[in-house]
Amino acid sequence: MNHDPEKILTQFGERVRIARHKRGVSQEAFADSAGFHRTYISAIERGKRNPSLTNVIRLAEALETDPSSLLKGLAS
């Protein structure tokens, strides 16, 4: 299988952004709750950063969701 890393990161970032919007929180408030800087969250949402597995878990916890909901189907 040949997976496009840019496409995967863009899709992941979109999922994070949608989940954040559903919670009705700003990037800054979300970043604070996850323990990150707002610019890091912005880069993730734009598909410009590749978060580590531990950071994916932190993001999911701050979004009050399961990490699998952010990852499922990305490699398809």
All heavy atoms as a GROMACS GRO file, in nm:
protein
  595
    1MET      N    1   0.084  -0.119   0.000
    1MET     CA    2   0.000   0.000   0.000
    1MET      C    3   0.088   0.125   0.000
    1MET      O    4   0.188   0.130   0.068
    1MET     CB    5  -0.087   0.002   0.126
    1MET     CG    6  -0.209  -0.084   0.116
    1MET     SD    7  -0.318  -0.053   0.254
    1MET     CE    8  -0.308  -0.210   0.334
    2ASN      N    9   0.044   0.222  -0.074
    2ASN     CA   10   0.115   0.350  -0.081
    2ASN      C   11   0.024   0.458  -0.024
    2ASN      O   12  -0.074   0.496  -0.087
    2ASN     CB   13   0.154   0.380  -0.226
    2ASN     CG   14   0.239   0.504  -0.237
    2ASN    OD1   15   0.286   0.557  -0.136
    2ASN    ND2   16   0.259   0.550  -0.357
    3HIS      N   17   0.055   0.507   0.096
    3HIS     CA   18  -0.027   0.608   0.162
    3HIS      C   19   0.039   0.743   0.148
    3HIS      O   20   0.159   0.757   0.165
    3HIS     CB   21  -0.045   0.574   0.310
    3HIS     CG   22  -0.105   0.439   0.333
    3HIS    ND1   23  -0.233   0.408   0.296
    3HIS    CD2   24  -0.055   0.326   0.388
    3HIS    CE1   25  -0.259   0.283   0.327
    3HIS    NE2   26  -0.152   0.230   0.383
    4ASP      N   27  -0.041   0.843   0.116
    4ASP     CA   28   0.008   0.980   0.102
    4ASP      C   29   0.011   1.046   0.240
    4ASP      O   30  -0.095   1.077   0.296
    4ASP     CB   31  -0.085   1.056   0.007
    4ASP     CG   32  -0.045   1.200  -0.015
    4ASP    OD1   33   0.059   1.243   0.040
    4ASP    OD2   34  -0.118   1.270  -0.087
    5PRO      N   35   0.131   1.069   0.296
    5PRO     CA   36   0.140   1.129   0.430
    5PRO      C   37   0.071   1.264   0.441
    5PRO      O   38   0.007   1.292   0.542
    5PRO     CB   39   0.290   1.142   0.454
    5PRO     CG   40   0.354   1.046   0.359
    5PRO     CD   41   0.262   1.038   0.241
    6GLU      N   42   0.082   1.347   0.338
    6GLU     CA   43   0.018   1.479   0.344
    6GLU      C   44  -0.133   1.467   0.353
    6GLU      O   45  -0.198   1.539   0.429
    6GLU     CB   46   0.058   1.563   0.222
    6GLU     CG   47   0.202   1.608   0.226
    6GLU     CD   48   0.239   1.695   0.107
    6GLU    OE1   49   0.150   1.765   0.055
    6GLU    OE2   50   0.356   1.692   0.069
    7LYS      N   51  -0.189   1.373   0.277
    7LYS     CA   52  -0.334   1.353   0.279
    7LYS      C   53  -0.379   1.303   0.416
    7LYS      O   54  -0.479   1.350   0.471
    7LYS     CB   55  -0.375   1.252   0.171
    7LYS     CG   56  -0.523   1.226   0.164
    7LYS     CD   57  -0.556   1.128   0.054
    7LYS     CE   58  -0.705   1.097   0.054
    7LYS     NZ   59  -0.739   0.995  -0.046
    8ILE      N   60  -0.303   1.210   0.474
    8ILE     CA   61  -0.338   1.157   0.605
    8ILE      C   62  -0.334   1.266   0.711
    8ILE      O   63  -0.425   1.279   0.792
    8ILE     CB   64  -0.244   1.040   0.642
    8ILE    CG1   65  -0.272   0.920   0.551
    8ILE    CG2   66  -0.258   1.002   0.789
    8ILE    CD1   67  -0.170   0.810   0.561
    9LEU      N   68  -0.228   1.349   0.709
    9LEU     CA   69  -0.217   1.457   0.807
    9LEU      C   70  -0.327   1.560   0.790
    9LEU      O   71  -0.381   1.612   0.888
    9LEU     CB   72  -0.080   1.523   0.798
    9LEU     CG   73   0.037   1.435   0.842
    9LEU    CD1   74   0.169   1.508   0.818
    9LEU    CD2   75   0.024   1.395   0.987
   10THR      N   76  -0.363   1.589   0.665
   10THR     CA   77  -0.471   1.685   0.639
   10THR      C   78  -0.604   1.630   0.689
   10THR      O   79  -0.682   1.703   0.753
   10THR     CB   80  -0.479   1.717   0.489
   10THR    OG1   81  -0.354   1.774   0.447
   10THR    CG2   82  -0.591   1.814   0.458
   11GLN      N   83  -0.631   1.503   0.663
   11GLN     CA   84  -0.755   1.442   0.710
   11GLN      C   85  -0.760   1.437   0.863
   11GLN      O   86  -0.864   1.465   0.922
   11GLN     CB   87  -0.770   1.301   0.654
   11GLN     CG   88  -0.800   1.297   0.506
   11GLN     CD   89  -0.800   1.155   0.452
   11GLN    OE1   90  -0.745   1.063   0.511
   11GLN    NE2   91  -0.862   1.137   0.336
   12PHE      N   92  -0.648   1.402   0.925
   12PHE     CA   93  -0.643   1.398   1.071
   12PHE      C   94  -0.670   1.537   1.128
   12PHE      O   95  -0.750   1.553   1.219
   12PHE     CB   96  -0.508   1.346   1.120
   12PHE     CG   97  -0.496   1.346   1.269
   12PHE    CD1   98  -0.556   1.248   1.345
   12PHE    CD2   99  -0.425   1.446   1.334
   12PHE    CE1  100  -0.547   1.249   1.484
   12PHE    CE2  101  -0.415   1.448   1.472
   12PHE     CZ  102  -0.477   1.350   1.547
   13GLY      N  103  -0.605   1.638   1.073
   13GLY     CA  104  -0.624   1.774   1.119
   13GLY      C  105  -0.767   1.821   1.105
   13GLY      O  106  -0.821   1.889   1.193
   14GLU      N  107  -0.830   1.782   0.995
   14GLU     CA  108  -0.970   1.817   0.973
   14GLU      C  109  -1.059   1.752   1.080
   14GLU      O  110  -1.150   1.816   1.133
   14GLU     CB  111  -1.014   1.771   0.834
   14GLU     CG  112  -1.158   1.798   0.801
   14GLU     CD  113  -1.188   1.942   0.768
   14GLU    OE1  114  -1.095   2.025   0.762
   14GLU    OE2  115  -1.307   1.974   0.750
   15ARG      N  116  -1.030   1.628   1.115
   15ARG     CA  117  -1.107   1.560   1.219
   15ARG      C  118  -1.091   1.629   1.354
   15ARG      O  119  -1.187   1.644   1.429
   15ARG     CB  120  -1.065   1.414   1.230
   15ARG     CG  121  -1.111   1.332   1.112
   15ARG     CD  122  -1.072   1.189   1.126
   15ARG     NE  123  -1.108   1.116   1.006
   15ARG     CZ  124  -1.097   0.986   0.993
   15ARG    NH1  125  -1.051   0.914   1.094
   15ARG    NH2  126  -1.131   0.927   0.881
   16VAL      N  127  -0.969   1.669   1.384
   16VAL     CA  128  -0.944   1.740   1.510
   16VAL      C  129  -1.022   1.872   1.511
   16VAL      O  130  -1.088   1.906   1.609
   16VAL     CB  131  -0.793   1.764   1.532
   16VAL    CG1  132  -0.769   1.858   1.649
   16VAL    CG2  133  -0.721   1.631   1.554
   17ARG      N  134  -1.015   1.946   1.401
   17ARG     CA  135  -1.084   2.075   1.392
   17ARG      C  136  -1.235   2.058   1.406
   17ARG      O  137  -1.301   2.132   1.481
   17ARG     CB  138  -1.051   2.145   1.260
   17ARG     CG  139  -1.110   2.286   1.250
   17ARG     CD  140  -1.082   2.350   1.116
   17ARG     NE  141  -1.142   2.276   1.005
   17ARG     CZ  142  -1.272   2.278   0.973
   17ARG    NH1  143  -1.355   2.352   1.043
   17ARG    NH2  144  -1.316   2.208   0.872
   18ILE      N  145  -1.291   1.959   1.338
   18ILE     CA  146  -1.436   1.935   1.346
   18ILE      C  147  -1.476   1.899   1.489
   18ILE      O  148  -1.575   1.951   1.542
   18ILE     CB  149  -1.478   1.826   1.246
   18ILE    CG1  150  -1.469   1.881   1.102
   18ILE    CG2  151  -1.618   1.774   1.276
   18ILE    CD1  152  -1.483   1.775   0.995
   19ALA      N  153  -1.399   1.812   1.552
   19ALA     CA  154  -1.429   1.771   1.690
   19ALA      C  155  -1.419   1.890   1.784
   19ALA      O  156  -1.502   1.905   1.875
   19ALA     CB  157  -1.335   1.659   1.734
   20ARG      N  158  -1.321   1.976   1.761
   20ARG     CA  159  -1.305   2.095   1.846
   20ARG      C  160  -1.425   2.188   1.826
   20ARG      O  161  -1.480   2.241   1.924
   20ARG     CB  162  -1.175   2.168   1.811
   20ARG     CG  163  -1.154   2.296   1.890
   20ARG     CD  164  -1.023   2.361   1.858
   20ARG     NE  165  -1.007   2.400   1.719
   20ARG     CZ  166  -1.062   2.510   1.664
   20ARG    NH1  167  -1.138   2.589   1.736
   20ARG    NH2  168  -1.038   2.539   1.537
   21HIS      N  169  -1.465   2.210   1.702
   21HIS     CA  170  -1.580   2.296   1.674
   21HIS      C  171  -1.708   2.240   1.737
   21HIS      O  172  -1.790   2.317   1.789
   21HIS     CB  173  -1.600   2.314   1.525
   21HIS     CG  174  -1.506   2.413   1.464
   21HIS    ND1  175  -1.511   2.450   1.332
   21HIS    CD2  176  -1.402   2.482   1.516
   21HIS    CE1  177  -1.416   2.538   1.306
   21HIS    NE2  178  -1.348   2.558   1.418
   22LYS      N  179  -1.725   2.107   1.731
   22LYS     CA  180  -1.843   2.045   1.793
   22LYS      C  181  -1.849   2.071   1.943
   22LYS      O  182  -1.956   2.082   2.000
   22LYS     CB  183  -1.846   1.895   1.766
   22LYS     CG  184  -1.888   1.860   1.626
   22LYS     CD  185  -1.893   1.709   1.606
   22LYS     CE  186  -1.936   1.678   1.464
   22LYS     NZ  187  -1.936   1.532   1.438
   23ARG      N  188  -1.732   2.082   2.004
   23ARG     CA  189  -1.726   2.112   2.148
   23ARG      C  190  -1.742   2.262   2.173
   23ARG      O  191  -1.759   2.305   2.287
   23ARG     CB  192  -1.594   2.065   2.207
   23ARG     CG  193  -1.586   1.913   2.206
   23ARG     CD  194  -1.489   1.856   2.305
   23ARG     NE  195  -1.525   1.894   2.440
   23ARG     CZ  196  -1.439   1.952   2.526
   23ARG    NH1  197  -1.316   1.976   2.492
   23ARG    NH2  198  -1.478   1.982   2.647
   24GLY      N  199  -1.731   2.343   2.067
   24GLY     CA  200  -1.751   2.487   2.081
   24GLY      C  201  -1.637   2.558   2.151
   24GLY      O  202  -1.661   2.655   2.223
   25VAL      N  203  -1.514   2.509   2.132
   25VAL     CA  204  -1.400   2.572   2.198
   25VAL      C  205  -1.303   2.630   2.095
   25VAL      O  206  -1.290   2.580   1.984
   25VAL     CB  207  -1.324   2.474   2.292
   25VAL    CG1  208  -1.412   2.428   2.405
   25VAL    CG2  209  -1.272   2.355   2.216
   26SER      N  210  -1.237   2.736   2.136
   26SER     CA  211  -1.136   2.799   2.050
   26SER      C  212  -1.010   2.714   2.046
   26SER      O  213  -0.990   2.626   2.131
   26SER     CB  214  -1.101   2.938   2.104
   26SER     OG  215  -1.034   2.925   2.229
   27GLN      N  216  -0.924   2.743   1.950
   27GLN     CA  217  -0.794   2.674   1.945
   27GLN      C  218  -0.717   2.698   2.074
   27GLN      O  219  -0.654   2.606   2.127
   27GLN     CB  220  -0.711   2.722   1.826
   27GLN     CG  221  -0.745   2.659   1.696
   27GLN     CD  222  -0.650   2.701   1.585
   27GLN    OE1  223  -0.573   2.795   1.598
   27GLN    NE2  224  -0.657   2.629   1.474
   28GLU      N  225  -0.722   2.819   2.123
   28GLU     CA  226  -0.647   2.852   2.244
   28GLU      C  227  -0.698   2.774   2.365
   28GLU      O  228  -0.618   2.716   2.441
   28GLU     CB  229  -0.653   3.002   2.272
   28GLU     CG  230  -0.562   3.044   2.384
   28GLU     CD  231  -0.546   3.194   2.395
   28GLU    OE1  232  -0.605   3.269   2.316
   28GLU    OE2  233  -0.472   3.236   2.485
   29ALA      N  234  -0.829   2.769   2.383
   29ALA     CA  235  -0.886   2.693   2.496
   29ALA      C  236  -0.857   2.544   2.481
   29ALA      O  237  -0.825   2.476   2.578
   29ALA     CB  238  -1.036   2.718   2.505
   30PHE      N  239  -0.868   2.494   2.359
   30PHE     CA  240  -0.839   2.353   2.333
   30PHE      C  241  -0.693   2.323   2.361
   30PHE      O  242  -0.660   2.224   2.427
   30PHE     CB  243  -0.876   2.318   2.189
   30PHE     CG  244  -0.837   2.181   2.145
   30PHE    CD1  245  -0.870   2.069   2.220
   30PHE    CD2  246  -0.766   2.162   2.028
   30PHE    CE1  247  -0.834   1.941   2.179
   30PHE    CE2  248  -0.729   2.035   1.987
   30PHE     CZ  249  -0.764   1.924   2.062
   31ALA      N  250  -0.605   2.409   2.313
   31ALA     CA  251  -0.462   2.390   2.336
   31ALA      C  252  -0.432   2.388   2.486
   31ALA      O  253  -0.356   2.302   2.533
   31ALA     CB  254  -0.382   2.501   2.267
   32ASP      N  255  -0.491   2.480   2.560
   32ASP     CA  256  -0.470   2.484   2.706
   32ASP      C  257  -0.516   2.354   2.771
   32ASP      O  258  -0.446   2.298   2.856
   32ASP     CB  259  -0.543   2.602   2.769
   32ASP     CG  260  -0.477   2.736   2.741
   32ASP    OD1  261  -0.358   2.737   2.701
   32ASP    OD2  262  -0.544   2.838   2.761
   33SER      N  263  -0.632   2.304   2.731
   33SER     CA  264  -0.685   2.183   2.794
   33SER      C  265  -0.602   2.059   2.759
   33SER      O  266  -0.594   1.966   2.837
   33SER     CB  267  -0.832   2.161   2.756
   33SER     OG  268  -0.844   2.127   2.620
   34ALA      N  269  -0.538   2.061   2.641
   34ALA     CA  270  -0.455   1.948   2.599
   34ALA      C  271  -0.310   1.963   2.644
   34ALA      O  272  -0.232   1.869   2.633
   34ALA     CB  273  -0.462   1.933   2.448
   35GLY      N  274  -0.274   2.082   2.689
   35GLY     CA  275  -0.137   2.105   2.734
   35GLY      C  276  -0.040   2.138   2.621
   35GLY      O  277   0.079   2.109   2.631
   36PHE      N  278  -0.092   2.200   2.514
   36PHE     CA  279  -0.010   2.239   2.400
   36PHE      C  280  -0.019   2.390   2.376
   36PHE      O  281  -0.108   2.456   2.428
   36PHE     CB  282  -0.056   2.168   2.272
   36PHE     CG  283  -0.044   2.019   2.276
   36PHE    CD1  284  -0.157   1.938   2.266
   36PHE    CD2  285   0.079   1.957   2.289
   36PHE    CE1  286  -0.147   1.800   2.269
   36PHE    CE2  287   0.090   1.819   2.292
   36PHE     CZ  288  -0.023   1.741   2.282
   37HIS      N  289   0.069   2.440   2.292
   37HIS     CA  290   0.062   2.579   2.248
   37HIS      C  291  -0.039   2.590   2.134
   37HIS      O  292  -0.054   2.496   2.054
   37HIS     CB  293   0.201   2.625   2.202
   37HIS     CG  294   0.211   2.774   2.188
   37HIS    ND1  295   0.170   2.839   2.074
   37HIS    CD2  296   0.254   2.868   2.274
   37HIS    CE1  297   0.191   2.969   2.090
   37HIS    NE2  298   0.240   2.989   2.212
   38ARG      N  299  -0.105   2.703   2.125
   38ARG     CA  300  -0.206   2.722   2.020
   38ARG      C  301  -0.149   2.704   1.880
   38ARG      O  302  -0.215   2.650   1.791
   38ARG     CB  303  -0.271   2.861   2.031
   38ARG     CG  304  -0.388   2.878   1.934
   38ARG     CD  305  -0.420   3.023   1.906
   38ARG     NE  306  -0.307   3.100   1.860
   38ARG     CZ  307  -0.260   3.099   1.734
   38ARG    NH1  308  -0.313   3.020   1.644
   38ARG    NH2  309  -0.158   3.174   1.700
   39THR      N  310  -0.026   2.746   1.858
   39THR     CA  311   0.032   2.733   1.724
   39THR      C  312   0.053   2.587   1.685
   39THR      O  313   0.046   2.552   1.567
   39THR     CB  314   0.164   2.811   1.711
   39THR    OG1  315   0.256   2.764   1.809
   39THR    CG2  316   0.141   2.960   1.727
   40TYR      N  317   0.077   2.500   1.784
   40TYR     CA  318   0.091   2.357   1.756
   40TYR      C  319  -0.044   2.301   1.712
   40TYR      O  320  -0.052   2.225   1.614
   40TYR     CB  321   0.142   2.284   1.881
   40TYR     CG  322   0.161   2.135   1.863
   40TYR    CD1  323   0.260   2.085   1.781
   40TYR    CD2  324   0.080   2.045   1.932
   40TYR    CE1  325   0.278   1.948   1.765
   40TYR    CE2  326   0.098   1.908   1.918
   40TYR     CZ  327   0.196   1.860   1.834
   40TYR     OH  328   0.214   1.725   1.819
   41ILE      N  329  -0.151   2.339   1.780
   41ILE     CA  330  -0.285   2.294   1.743
   41ILE      C  331  -0.320   2.345   1.603
   41ILE      O  332  -0.373   2.270   1.521
   41ILE     CB  333  -0.390   2.342   1.846
   41ILE    CG1  334  -0.364   2.280   1.984
   41ILE    CG2  335  -0.532   2.311   1.798
   41ILE    CD1  336  -0.368   2.128   1.988
   42SER      N  337  -0.288   2.469   1.575
   42SER     CA  338  -0.314   2.526   1.444
   42SER      C  339  -0.242   2.446   1.335
   42SER      O  340  -0.300   2.414   1.231
   42SER     CB  341  -0.269   2.672   1.439
   42SER     OG  342  -0.280   2.724   1.309
   43ALA      N  343  -0.118   2.411   1.360
   43ALA     CA  344  -0.039   2.335   1.261
   43ALA      C  345  -0.097   2.195   1.241
   43ALA      O  346  -0.101   2.144   1.128
   43ALA     CB  347   0.107   2.328   1.304
   44ILE      N  348  -0.144   2.134   1.348
   44ILE     CA  349  -0.207   2.002   1.336
   44ILE      C  350  -0.333   2.013   1.252
   44ILE      O  351  -0.355   1.934   1.159
   44ILE     CB  352  -0.239   1.942   1.474
   44ILE    CG1  353  -0.110   1.899   1.544
   44ILE    CG2  354  -0.337   1.824   1.462
   44ILE    CD1  355  -0.129   1.855   1.687
   45GLU      N  356  -0.416   2.111   1.281
   45GLU     CA  357  -0.543   2.126   1.209
   45GLU      C  358  -0.521   2.158   1.062
   45GLU      O  359  -0.607   2.128   0.979
   45GLU     CB  360  -0.629   2.232   1.276
   45GLU     CG  361  -0.684   2.188   1.410
   45GLU     CD  362  -0.779   2.287   1.473
   45GLU    OE1  363  -0.802   2.396   1.415
   45GLU    OE2  364  -0.832   2.257   1.582
   46ARG      N  365  -0.409   2.217   1.028
   46ARG     CA  366  -0.378   2.246   0.888
   46ARG      C  367  -0.300   2.134   0.820
   46ARG      O  368  -0.266   2.144   0.703
   46ARG     CB  369  -0.297   2.376   0.878
   46ARG     CG  370  -0.380   2.500   0.911
   46ARG     CD  371  -0.301   2.629   0.900
   46ARG     NE  372  -0.205   2.639   1.011
   46ARG     CZ  373  -0.072   2.642   0.996
   46ARG    NH1  374  -0.017   2.639   0.878
   46ARG    NH2  375   0.007   2.652   1.102
   47GLY      N  376  -0.274   2.026   0.893
   47GLY     CA  377  -0.202   1.914   0.836
   47GLY      C  378  -0.053   1.938   0.820
   47GLY      O  379   0.013   1.871   0.742
   48LYS      N  380   0.001   2.032   0.896
   48LYS     CA  381   0.142   2.068   0.885
   48LYS      C  382   0.229   2.002   0.991
   48LYS      O  383   0.351   2.013   0.985
   48LYS     CB  384   0.160   2.220   0.895
   48LYS     CG  385   0.082   2.298   0.792
   48LYS     CD  386   0.125   2.259   0.652
   48LYS     CE  387   0.049   2.338   0.547
   48LYS     NZ  388   0.070   2.286   0.413
   49ARG      N  389   0.169   1.936   1.089
   49ARG     CA  390   0.245   1.867   1.194
   49ARG      C  391   0.199   1.722   1.201
   49ARG      O  392   0.082   1.693   1.176
   49ARG     CB  393   0.223   1.933   1.331
   49ARG     CG  394   0.276   2.072   1.347
   49ARG     CD  395   0.428   2.081   1.339
   49ARG     NE  396   0.498   2.005   1.440
   49ARG     CZ  397   0.551   2.057   1.550
   49ARG    NH1  398   0.542   2.186   1.574
   49ARG    NH2  399   0.613   1.979   1.635
   50ASN      N  400   0.291   1.635   1.236
   50ASN     CA  401   0.263   1.494   1.251
   50ASN      C  402   0.276   1.458   1.399
   50ASN      O  403   0.386   1.431   1.447
   50ASN     CB  404   0.362   1.413   1.167
   50ASN     CG  405   0.330   1.266   1.162
   50ASN    OD1  406   0.235   1.220   1.223
   50ASN    ND2  407   0.412   1.192   1.090
   51PRO      N  408   0.165   1.462   1.473
   51PRO     CA  409   0.173   1.440   1.617
   51PRO      C  410   0.211   1.296   1.650
   51PRO      O  411   0.173   1.203   1.579
   51PRO     CB  412   0.032   1.473   1.667
   51PRO     CG  413  -0.056   1.453   1.550
   51PRO     CD  414   0.027   1.486   1.429
   52SER      N  415   0.284   1.280   1.759
   52SER     CA  416   0.320   1.146   1.805
   52SER      C  417   0.196   1.076   1.859
   52SER      O  418   0.092   1.139   1.885
   52SER     CB  419   0.425   1.156   1.915
   52SER     OG  420   0.368   1.215   2.031
   53LEU      N  421   0.208   0.946   1.878
   53LEU     CA  422   0.097   0.869   1.930
   53LEU      C  423   0.052   0.921   2.067
   53LEU      O  424  -0.067   0.934   2.093
   53LEU     CB  425   0.136   0.721   1.940
   53LEU     CG  426   0.031   0.626   1.997
   53LEU    CD1  427  -0.097   0.632   1.914
   53LEU    CD2  428   0.086   0.485   2.000
   54THR      N  429   0.147   0.954   2.152
   54THR     CA  430   0.109   1.006   2.284
   54THR      C  431   0.037   1.139   2.272
   54THR      O  432  -0.055   1.167   2.350
   54THR     CB  433   0.231   1.019   2.377
   54THR    OG1  434   0.330   1.101   2.314
   54THR    CG2  435   0.291   0.883   2.409
   55ASN      N  436   0.074   1.221   2.174
   55ASN     CA  437   0.005   1.348   2.156
   55ASN      C  438  -0.135   1.328   2.097
   55ASN      O  439  -0.227   1.402   2.130
   55ASN     CB  440   0.087   1.443   2.069
   55ASN     CG  441   0.204   1.501   2.144
   55ASN    OD1  442   0.215   1.485   2.266
   55ASN    ND2  443   0.292   1.567   2.074
   56VAL      N  444  -0.152   1.227   2.013
   56VAL     CA  445  -0.285   1.194   1.962
   56VAL      C  446  -0.376   1.157   2.078
   56VAL      O  447  -0.492   1.200   2.085
   56VAL     CB  448  -0.280   1.080   1.858
   56VAL    CG1  449  -0.419   1.029   1.824
   56VAL    CG2  450  -0.209   1.126   1.731
   57ILE      N  451  -0.324   1.081   2.172
   57ILE     CA  452  -0.402   1.043   2.290
   57ILE      C  453  -0.437   1.167   2.372
   57ILE      O  454  -0.552   1.182   2.417
   57ILE     CB  455  -0.327   0.937   2.372
   57ILE    CG1  456  -0.321   0.806   2.293
   57ILE    CG2  457  -0.393   0.916   2.509
   57ILE    CD1  458  -0.228   0.702   2.350
   58ARG      N  459  -0.342   1.257   2.391
   58ARG     CA  460  -0.370   1.382   2.465
   58ARG      C  461  -0.476   1.466   2.395
   58ARG      O  462  -0.565   1.523   2.459
   58ARG     CB  463  -0.242   1.463   2.482
   58ARG     CG  464  -0.148   1.404   2.586
   58ARG     CD  465  -0.015   1.473   2.588
   58ARG     NE  466  -0.025   1.615   2.622
   58ARG     CZ  467   0.078   1.698   2.618
   58ARG    NH1  468   0.198   1.656   2.580
   58ARG    NH2  469   0.063   1.825   2.650
   59LEU      N  470  -0.468   1.474   2.263
   59LEU     CA  471  -0.568   1.550   2.186
   59LEU      C  472  -0.706   1.488   2.205
   59LEU      O  473  -0.804   1.558   2.228
   59LEU     CB  474  -0.531   1.551   2.037
   59LEU     CG  475  -0.407   1.629   1.998
   59LEU    CD1  476  -0.366   1.596   1.856
   59LEU    CD2  477  -0.428   1.778   2.015
   60ALA      N  478  -0.715   1.356   2.193
   60ALA     CA  479  -0.843   1.286   2.207
   60ALA      C  480  -0.901   1.308   2.347
   60ALA      O  481  -1.020   1.332   2.362
   60ALA     CB  482  -0.826   1.138   2.178
   61GLU      N  483  -0.816   1.300   2.449
   61GLU     CA  484  -0.864   1.322   2.586
   61GLU      C  485  -0.921   1.462   2.601
   61GLU      O  486  -1.025   1.481   2.663
   61GLU     CB  487  -0.752   1.297   2.686
   61GLU     CG  488  -0.717   1.151   2.702
   61GLU     CD  489  -0.596   1.127   2.790
   61GLU    OE1  490  -0.523   1.224   2.824
   61GLU    OE2  491  -0.573   1.010   2.825
   62ALA      N  492  -0.853   1.561   2.546
   62ALA     CA  493  -0.900   1.700   2.555
   62ALA      C  494  -1.030   1.719   2.478
   62ALA      O  495  -1.112   1.805   2.512
   62ALA     CB  496  -0.792   1.796   2.505
   63LEU      N  497  -1.050   1.638   2.374
   63LEU     CA  498  -1.173   1.645   2.294
   63LEU      C  499  -1.282   1.554   2.352
   63LEU      O  500  -1.393   1.548   2.298
   63LEU     CB  501  -1.145   1.604   2.149
   63LEU     CG  502  -1.060   1.700   2.069
   63LEU    CD1  503  -1.014   1.636   1.939
   63LEU    CD2  504  -1.136   1.830   2.042
   64GLU      N  505  -1.249   1.483   2.461
   64GLU     CA  506  -1.341   1.390   2.525
   64GLU      C  507  -1.393   1.287   2.425
   64GLU      O  508  -1.512   1.260   2.415
   64GLU     CB  509  -1.455   1.464   2.593
   64GLU     CG  510  -1.406   1.557   2.703
   64GLU     CD  511  -1.516   1.636   2.770
   64GLU    OE1  512  -1.633   1.630   2.725
   64GLU    OE2  513  -1.487   1.706   2.867
   65THR      N  514  -1.298   1.228   2.352
   65THR     CA  515  -1.331   1.124   2.255
   65THR      C  516  -1.225   1.016   2.262
   65THR      O  517  -1.124   1.030   2.330
   65THR     CB  518  -1.343   1.184   2.113
   65THR    OG1  519  -1.398   1.086   2.026
   65THR    CG2  520  -1.209   1.230   2.059
   66ASP      N  521  -1.248   0.911   2.190
   66ASP     CA  522  -1.153   0.800   2.183
   66ASP      C  523  -1.053   0.828   2.070
   66ASP      O  524  -1.093   0.876   1.964
   66ASP     CB  525  -1.230   0.671   2.154
   66ASP     CG  526  -1.145   0.550   2.174
   66ASP    OD1  527  -1.135   0.503   2.289
   66ASP    OD2  528  -1.085   0.504   2.075
   67PRO      N  529  -0.925   0.800   2.091
   67PRO     CA  530  -0.827   0.824   1.985
   67PRO      C  531  -0.863   0.755   1.853
   67PRO      O  532  -0.836   0.809   1.745
   67PRO     CB  533  -0.696   0.767   2.041
   67PRO     CG  534  -0.713   0.771   2.189
   67PRO     CD  535  -0.860   0.750   2.213
   68SER      N  536  -0.929   0.640   1.861
   68SER     CA  537  -0.965   0.569   1.739
   68SER      C  538  -1.060   0.650   1.651
   68SER      O  539  -1.057   0.638   1.528
   68SER     CB  540  -1.026   0.433   1.771
   68SER     OG  541  -1.149   0.448   1.839
   69SER      N  542  -1.142   0.735   1.711
   69SER     CA  543  -1.234   0.817   1.631
   69SER      C  544  -1.159   0.919   1.546
   69SER      O  545  -1.210   0.963   1.443
   69SER     CB  546  -1.337   0.886   1.720
   69SER     OG  547  -1.275   0.987   1.798
   70LEU      N  548  -1.040   0.956   1.589
   70LEU     CA  549  -0.959   1.050   1.512
   70LEU      C  550  -0.876   0.980   1.405
   70LEU      O  551  -0.833   1.043   1.308
   70LEU     CB  552  -0.866   1.129   1.605
   70LEU     CG  553  -0.933   1.214   1.712
   70LEU    CD1  554  -0.827   1.276   1.802
   70LEU    CD2  555  -1.020   1.322   1.649
   71LEU      N  556  -0.852   0.850   1.424
   71LEU     CA  557  -0.761   0.777   1.336
   71LEU      C  558  -0.829   0.680   1.239
   71LEU      O  559  -0.773   0.650   1.134
   71LEU     CB  560  -0.661   0.698   1.421
   71LEU     CG  561  -0.572   0.780   1.513
   71LEU    CD1  562  -0.496   0.689   1.608
   71LEU    CD2  563  -0.478   0.866   1.431
   72LYS      N  564  -0.947   0.632   1.273
   72LYS     CA  565  -1.012   0.528   1.195
   72LYS      C  566  -1.028   0.569   1.048
   72LYS      O  567  -1.081   0.674   1.016
   72LYS     CB  568  -1.149   0.495   1.254
   72LYS     CG  569  -1.215   0.377   1.188
   72LYS     CD  570  -1.344   0.340   1.255
   72LYS     CE  571  -1.405   0.221   1.188
   72LYS     NZ  572  -1.529   0.180   1.252
   73GLY      N  573  -0.979   0.482   0.960
   73GLY     CA  574  -0.998   0.501   0.817
   73GLY      C  575  -0.902   0.598   0.750
   73GLY      O  576  -0.913   0.621   0.629
   74LEU      N  577  -0.808   0.655   0.822
   74LEU     CA  578  -0.718   0.753   0.761
   74LEU      C  579  -0.629   0.692   0.653
   74LEU      O  580  -0.595   0.759   0.557
   74LEU     CB  581  -0.629   0.819   0.866
   74LEU     CG  582  -0.695   0.919   0.959
   74LEU    CD1  583  -0.592   0.976   1.056
   74LEU    CD2  584  -0.760   1.032   0.880
   75ALA      N  585  -0.590   0.568   0.668
   75ALA     CA  586  -0.500   0.505   0.572
   75ALA      C  587  -0.574   0.447   0.452
   75ALA      O  588  -0.512   0.390   0.365
   75ALA     CB  589  -0.417   0.398   0.641
   76SER      N  590  -0.705   0.460   0.450
   76SER     CA  591  -0.784   0.401   0.340
   76SER      C  592  -0.769   0.479   0.213
   76SER      O  593  -0.751   0.596   0.209
   76SER     CB  594  -0.932   0.398   0.378
   76SER     OG  595  -0.949   0.322   0.495
   0.00000   0.00000   0.00000
